[in-house]
Amino acid sequence: MPFISIEGIDGSGKTEQVKLLVQRLRNSGRTVLQTKEPDGGQLGKKVRAILTCPNHQLSPTEQLLLVSAARFDHVRSVIRPALANGQWVVSDRFIDSTYAFQVAVSELDLHQLFRSTRDIVVGPTSPDRTIILDLPLEVARARRASRSDATLDPAEATRDFCAIREGFIASAREDSGRCRIVDANQTPSQVAHDIWRIVEPLL
């Protein structure tokens, strides 16, 4: 069964588009597992709590290793069983977020560490399609500013969104067979239409 991941910088509308895609797939008669990272699996919520704690100033290397541990559990205990059971899987973030949020922003060269952990953690369970929602930084910033405090991630205040956006684009270029960039500076329905055009051939 197909495995889809949706990526993008904070404020790109990623979570809304995941919900819209899952609903449309279910309306078409598909059984779909909706999941997200790093929350998926048993370790996910604990890892997210560490990553978002203001008192924990973790380096990109530490973040990469923590997220990879959560992903190993996520892939093994959630994603692979769902795919084996004939379900579609749609994930809010996956491996490309690690590249953008940890590798692309690091002063150290983490490319080899990223590739090694990815090969061990993900193995053959790579998404069939990855949608990367691209958005001008100023638009994303305005969207984040309009959100309620309850939806904010404390780590957003210190993130280098320029480097993160460039990281997503670089990831898409490196694996153009899997990744598709979608203009997120449109209405939600227009973005959903563009995503559906990419996903529909997998039906």
DAQUI-V563594 format. One record per backbone hydrogen bond with DSSP energy under -0.5 kcal/mol. CO is the residue of the C=O (numbers start at 1). NH is the residue of the N-H. E is the energy in kcal/mol with one decimal. If there is no record, write none. Layout:
CO,NH,E
CO,NH,E
This chain:
2,89,-1.8
3,128,-2.6
3,129,-1.4
4,91,-2.8
5,131,-2.8
6,93,-1.8
7,133,-2.9
9,12,-1.9
13,17,-2.1
14,18,-2.1
15,19,-1.8
16,20,-2.2
17,21,-2.5
18,22,-2.6
19,23,-2.3
20,24,-2.1
21,25,-2.5
22,26,-2.4
23,27,-2.3
24,28,-1.2
25,30,-2.3
26,29,-1.6
30,32,-0.6
31,88,-3.0
32,34,-0.6
33,35,-0.5
33,90,-2.6
35,92,-2.3
36,40,-2.1
39,45,-0.6
40,44,-0.5
41,45,-0.5
43,47,-2.3
44,48,-2.7
45,49,-2.0
46,50,-1.6
47,51,-2.6
48,52,-2.4
49,53,-0.5
50,53,-0.8
53,56,-1.8
55,57,-0.8
56,58,-1.2
59,63,-2.5
60,64,-2.7
61,65,-2.1
62,66,-2.2
63,67,-2.9
64,68,-2.2
65,69,-1.9
66,70,-2.1
67,71,-2.5
68,72,-2.4
69,73,-1.5
70,74,-2.3
71,75,-3.3
72,76,-2.1
73,77,-2.9
74,78,-1.9
74,79,-2.1
75,80,-2.6
78,82,-1.6
79,83,-2.5
80,84,-2.6
81,85,-1.3
82,87,-2.4
83,86,-1.6
88,33,-3.0
89,4,-3.4
90,35,-2.5
91,6,-2.4
91,93,-1.2
92,37,-2.4
94,97,-1.2
94,98,-0.9
95,99,-1.6
96,100,-2.4
97,101,-3.3
98,102,-1.9
98,103,-1.5
99,104,-3.0
102,106,-0.6
103,106,-0.9
108,110,-1.1
110,114,-2.9
111,115,-2.6
112,116,-2.6
113,117,-2.5
114,118,-2.6
115,119,-2.4
116,120,-1.7
117,121,-3.2
118,122,-2.7
118,123,-1.2
122,125,-2.3
124,126,-1.6
129,5,-2.0
130,132,-0.6
130,180,-2.7
131,7,-3.5
131,133,-0.7
132,134,-0.8
132,182,-2.7
133,9,-0.6
134,184,-3.0
136,140,-2.3
137,141,-2.6
138,142,-1.8
139,143,-2.1
140,144,-2.4
141,145,-2.1
142,146,-1.1
144,147,-1.1
148,151,-1.5
149,152,-1.1
152,154,-0.6
153,156,-2.2
154,157,-1.1
155,158,-1.4
156,159,-1.1
159,161,-1.2
160,164,-2.2
161,165,-2.6
162,166,-2.1
163,167,-2.0
164,168,-2.1
165,169,-2.1
166,170,-2.5
167,171,-2.3
168,172,-2.2
169,173,-2.1
170,174,-2.1
171,175,-1.5
173,176,-0.7
175,178,-0.9
175,179,-2.6
178,130,-2.4
180,132,-3.0
182,134,-2.7
182,184,-0.7
184,186,-1.2
187,191,-2.4
188,192,-2.6
189,193,-1.9
190,194,-2.1
191,195,-2.4
192,196,-2.4
193,197,-1.8
194,198,-1.0
195,198,-0.7
195,199,-2.1
196,200,-3.1
199,202,-2.4
200,203,-2.1
